[in-house]
């Protein structure tokens, strides 16, 4: 009954609004080969998802692995609550206490949400609950079989989340301190034997898996490489650090939000904590060793995550079973038990509403932004987005793969912002030169520091300031135009694609280069002035690829100035393959001065100009002679007789 109720509840509330890590795992399972699915901090989760997907595909499943992994987590969550129910019933001898424990664990916000999400924590929690049961049995009566089982179960927990090595602290104490029911120590099993029975399977599973993947799959050939890979996140500098007032505030937020969304989580935490503390003395007397086990467990996990990232609720799931076990066993009378039941039912109701609301995609702002951006872009357009979910939402929901952002650029540049900025600008230039548009989030080009008391933003984690990031995008600003995504959605700016400008008024190079490129000589774009060219032999300023009907063009205007002795210019109308030919070109002579002039080139309907124009190439002079050419703009005038009314 417990299992069926929990499984039904979790399947009914599967979330449709995913975390960053969840989408990341789904994309990995859907797209990556097997050898790339081994994340060093949760080694087994990617391969498990891939195995589930492979089995489902063999049975006729089509589509993403997201629902499959969510269903697996729902099963693990239901199994974990059921196992906890059985554990408490065996320990307390009471169905009521066991039912209360099951409701408390199953309806806690963090446990519930990750049981309906795609992340790693629910399966790891299932193994931890089983490990807790074995530890309680070891306290009563030690045996080699139990010690072996403990090492095996903890090893599996570590493979689903690396931080479960922390369980070794209470486990070693229990293995060393175990008693039989009569209180006599080590009647038939020696301490070293139990210790070996626990550590050997744990070591074989964990060390074997990491060595197998690190050496056999990833090909590491030194301890340094293996260690760096195993401890990847610890080297970023984004997690950990001094335990200061911000960490303590984060601890309070994280613990309360683990129970329920604020402010309900704070009140529930006070109520549940008060119930536990009110009868802690009686609990200590009736359950020998339990309080010490619990304190070692809670202290080990608590101290680490206080240092690591205390505001993150996913990390406190591992502590919930131990806390609830202590709480339920402390409720010795009907009054306190009734209060516990009331708090549990309140938690159930609050979190049911909260999780349904959070899991509804209609309430997902990032999904709304993704949908709006999809309608304003094509597959080849570049989107410069803020750090966060959009980096994954856009490829997953909208098949928009051409993305850039601060974190991506910094990771690719090895943390060098000057190089990262160059790479961002190069991607923008490449996109425009390929004929596509560029959309930039205002939040990405002008990021703000995190509010006081909040974790640092990615910009701050990289040691950057808003002015530094903004300066990188300054050369693009004259080309930007506001994009209206809709009411309530963030601001985006857009650099138009080449075809849009060709169909409109052409290119004002004082605003930007617009993806045009210069060959055979020195050339640079100067914002506010245009293209400054020092032509060589056969030098040309070439447009991105486009589609123009020569029958619909009356005139092409070129505004330029020259200080060269050679004054012969030529404009090529490239064919659909981007090739130039004399038959599809116009020659003219530049004015005999260095002033800016607008040259109006009659295209007309000349013989040999059939087919579409695939681009333009401006050769400012036949051969460079050391002089300078300035090109301020190119515009296209349609034939009024061929324009649709």
C-alpha angles and dihedrals in degrees: 000000000000092000094047093047093049095044091049092048093050095045090050091053102041106152124245092190111076136198123240092257092048094056089043091056092046092051090048093051093043097047116016127087118248095260092061097052098081107103108193094226097048104021101176102043100078094047090047091054091046091050092051091049093047091052092047092050089052088055092051102269116153127191140033125344092233098099092042093055092043090053090050090052091048089054091048091047093051091046091049094052091046092050090049090051090054092045094053093043091054092045098044101027089224129114090199093056090045092050091049090051091050093051092047094051098038095048099043107119097236096045093045096046095049089046088062096039134074099250132114105247103085097059090046089051090054090058091045092054089051089048090052090054091051091048091053090050090049090054089057102040125357121220138165090239093057092046091050090048092050092053091047095049095045090048090057090046089054092051089056093045124007095213090071087086080086088075087073090078097064091031094057090049092051094046090051095041103039120138135187123243093271092054095248112137125230100348094170109356125068123223095242091051093053091045092053091045089056101040100041098064090038092052095043093051098044100035092040093051096046094044091045093052097035097046103022101038107021095035099228111169103184137054090238092058092046094047093047091051093047092050097037100139093047090065097055096076090224096106131047122022134137118338101241136153092285090056091050091050088048090051091056092048094046096049095046094045089051087067100038142328115285135309092014092056092060093052093045091049092052091048096047093042091050092052091052096048093047093070105022093122094059090047091056093052096049101043112046114210094001096105092049091049091048094047092050091048095047094042094049095050094034096052093048097048093042085061096038108043114323098179093062109100095200090071094057095058089088090061098048099082093052093046093048092046090056092044097050094044090052093059099095101162137046094250094058091040090053090050090051091050091050092051091046094051090046089053091048093053096044095047095044089059093041096049094046090051094047092046095052109103090209087070094048110108092189091055090051090051090048092052091048093048091049090057091051098047144054126222093264097049119109119236119198103200137177118263110274142050098348090070087067103024092061097056093037101045103020104026090235104148102165099090137148135181144154098275094045092050093046093048092049092048095047092247096306107135095194090056092041090054091051090051092050092050090046091053091050090049093047092050093050092044088054090056100255134122129248125221119195127190113228087223090057097050094039105029119181130218117257116270116262112283094020125109113271118271120245089256090058092044088058090049095245132137130220091248092055093053093043091052090059091061096040094099089059100050098090089059095050124107126185117259118209106218093170140272115320095012124116125264120269131183125208138207108207123240119248094253093056092053093044090053091047126038102319128239129328102196091193086076097046148313093269092207097301114141134204124218136189102029142023117308138160137173116239116198110235094018110049134227116352108200134186099190124212128184115324091356119178141178104218130199126221115263115284141156119247129166107221090204089065097049123091102176144355116212123204120191111199147135130214138196094183125116090225108077103178113115131181135194118204122204100210121218125240090278092051095253123144127220136174092240090061098048142087123219126199141159122250121234115269096248140064097250125113113266133182110227114201110205116197108222097182126160100296124173115264094029097106121136131037126313108240097191147323132262121191116200101191093195134001094241128005118240103183097282127121129247123202117198112191101175151336122215135180123219114202121224104258090214092056100043115105111250 
